[in-house]
Amino acid sequence: MSPRRGSAPVVGDRWLIGALSLLTLSVAALYLFSALQLGFGVRPGDPEGHLFGVAGAFLMGIGLVYPLLKRTTPLSMLRPWWHQLHLLLGLLGGSMAVLHSAGRLGKAPTLVLLAALGIMALGLYGRLLAGRLAYRGFAGDPGVFLPADTARPRAALPLIKEKERLLSALEPRASEGTFSLTPGHWLRHPVASAGFALLALQEEQLVLRMRSLSWSPVLLLQRYWRFLHLLLVALLLLGVLAHSIMVLFFAGYIAEGSEPYWWYIRR
């Protein structure tokens, strides 16, 4: 994949796969090194494990700047760069989380690790496969090339009219068909923004009911992978926050009667 003329460089698939392979080998090498040096004695709260955990949370936190950038008009020029950085930081941060776990699974923090791995897997799917599968689905759907049914879309006209009415307050010069809500709209016009978002959801459901495609696991994944990605991100944030509070402020409870071996805040 070559970058388009006049646009920001885009990370090609081969480069991304190479970076992912290198990252996987690096994680495996670090695991092997810790096993040889410490005899599999590394624990998540040891200085090394603690550093990996903080670094992983920090890197994934920086990656979360991307959703804000792409929805903020003055910063949208950075979007092509941050899209690539968002992906790479997520992979690197998830790898740090794997190292932080030190292979000690079976307790509640394992769910946080599984959420991080799920985010990594869905991010790679969205970057490497979703576009190709969408293209194949479009090219293989004969209904795309049939004349449009002019009767059924009439049901969407009231929704479109109401969206245009709300749009006159949100962004008078915008087009209803291409308009997307930004954080600024939610801050300035929260009620109108909520109404527009609800109407857009109703319109989407109506369009889906008009479709006559046969559902398959691939189509379900194509439709819901981004929703699952966002859901796992929310669960990861809550999990990291809960994990940090527990190990810092309730170390005695987490240690289950033993002396905590990690750094924590004494009360």
N, C-alpha and C positions, 0 to 999 in steps of 0.2 A: 504494500500500500504506500503510495507516494503522496506527500503533502500537496495540497492544491496551491496553485500560484497565488501569492498575496495573502495567504492565511497562515495561522500559527502552525508550527510543526505538529504532526499527529503521530502518536506512537503506533508503529505498524505491528501487525499480529506477530510476525517473526521476532521482532525485538521484544515484544511483551512476553512471548513464550520463552524466549531465552532468559529474560530477567527473572521470570517465575522459576525456571529450572535452576538458575544460579541461586536464587533465594532458598529453594528447597534443599539444595546441596549444602548451603551454608548452615541452615538449621540442623541438618543431619550431622554435619561436621562438629558443630558446637555441642550437640548432644553427646557425640562420641568423645570429644575432648573432655567434657565434664565427667563422663563415665570413667575414662582412663585416669584422670587426675584425682578424682574424689571418690572413685569406687561406687558410683551411683548414689552418692550421699547428698546430692544437691536437693535442697528443699525450696519451695516457693518463697519462703520468708527469709532465706539466707541473703546476704548482700548481693550476690550475683542474681538470684531469682527476683529479689525486690527491684533491682535496677531494670531487669527485663520487663517487669510488670508496669513500672512507671513509664518507661520508654514506650511500651506498646500503647498504653492509654493516651499518652501525649501525641503520638503519631496519628492514631485514629481520630483524636480530637481535632487535629489540624485538618485532616481530610474532610471533616464535617463542615468546613468553611465553604466547600464547593456548592452545596444546595442554596446557600445564601447568596453567593456570587451570581449564580445563573438566574436568580430572580430579582436582582437589584440592578436597575438600568445603568447607573453610573459605573458599576464594576463589571458589567457584562462583557466588556472587551477582554477581560482576563479569563473568560470561560473556557476557551480551547486549551489553554495551558493548565488550568486547574482541573479540568476533566481528567487529564492524564495523571496529574499529580495526586488527585483524589484516589484513583485506582491504585497507584503504586504505594502511597502511604497506607492505604487500607491493607494491602498485602503484607507490607513490612510490619505494620502494627499488629496484625493477626499472627505473624510469625513470632513476634516478641511475646505475645500472649501464650503461644505454644511453649516457648522456652520457659516462661514464667511458671507454667504448670509443673515443669520438671517431671512430667509423666505421672504425676500423682493424681489420679482420677478417682471418682467414686463419691465425691462430696458435692455440696451445693455449688461451689465455684465452677465445677465442671460444666454446669449449664451455661455460664457466661462464656466459657471457652467454646462450647458448641455453637452458641450464637455467633461468635466471631468467625468460626470456620464456615458457618452457613452464609454469612455476609460475604466472605471471600469467594465462596463457590458461586453464589448468585451474581456477584460482581463480574467474575470471569465469564459466566454464561452470558450476561448482558453485553459484555464487550466483544466476545469472540463468536457467539453463536446466535444470539437473538436476531440480529440484523439479517443474517443469512437465512434463518428459518422463516422470518417474516417475508423475505423476498420469494422464497420457494412457495410459501402459502399463497401469496398474491398471484404468482405466475401459474400455480396449479389450480386456481379457483375459476372455473368457467363462468360463474355468475358475475365476475368482475367485468366481463366483456359483453354482457347482455344488456339490452335497453333497460333504463331505470323504470321502476314502477312509480308512476306519478300519483297514485292514490294513497299509498301507505305513508309517504313522507309528510302528508298534510297534517298528520297527528302531531308532528313536531312544531308546526307553525306557532301555536300559542306559546310554547316554551321559548322559541326564538324571539318572538315579539317582546316577551317579558324580560329576556336577557338584554335585548337592545334598550329597553327602558332603564334598566339598572345600569347599563353601560354608559348612558348619558351622564350619570352622576359619578361613575368611577373613572372613566377615561373617554370623554366625548369624541375624540378624534380616532379612537381605535375601531377596528373591525370586529364584529361579533364572532366571526368564524376563526379568527387567529388570536383573539385576546386571551391572555393568561394572567391570573391574579399574581401580584407580587406582595412582599411584606408591607410595602408602602400603602397599598390599597387597603389591606387589613387594618393598618393603624389609623388611616384617615377616615375610612368608611367601613367599619366592621359589620354593620347590619347589612348594607348593600353587598358587601363581599360575600357574606355568608349566604345571602339569597342567591347570588349569581352562582356560587359553588354548588348549591343544592339543585338549581335548575340545570347546570351542566351535567350533574350526576344523573338526573332524571332523563335528560336527552340522551346520554350515553346508554342507559338501560333500554330506552326506546329503540335506539339504533340496533342494539344487540338482538332485540326481539324480532327485528325486521330481517335479520340475517338467517339464512337457511343452511349454514355450514354444519357439518357433523362434528361434534366435539370429540377431542382426543386428548391424551395426556400432554402431547406436545403443544396443542392449542391452549390448554389450561395453563401450562407453564408459561407460554408466551404472554398470556393475558395477566397472570398474577405474579410473575417473578418480581416485578418492581415493587408491588405491594408487600410481598413477603420480605424483600430486601429492606424496605423501610420499617416494617414491623420488627425484624430482627435487630435493626439499628436501635430502635426505641427500647427493646428488651435489653440490648447490650448496655446502653447508657444507664438504665435503671439498675442492671446487675453490677456494673462497675461502681456505681455510686453506693449501692448497698454493701458490696464487698469492702470498699474502702472504709466506710463508716464502721463496719463490724470489726475489721482487723485493727483499726486505729483506736477506737473508743471502747470496744468490748473484747479486748484481747483475751482476757481470762475465760470468757465464755467460749470463744473459738478454740482455745487451747484445751478445753474440756478437762479442767482441773490440773493440767500440767503447767509448767512455767513457759510463758510465751518466749519464743526464740527470735522473734522479729522485732523491728523497731515499732513502738506504739506510743500513744500519748497516755502518760500516767495521770490518774485522777486522785 
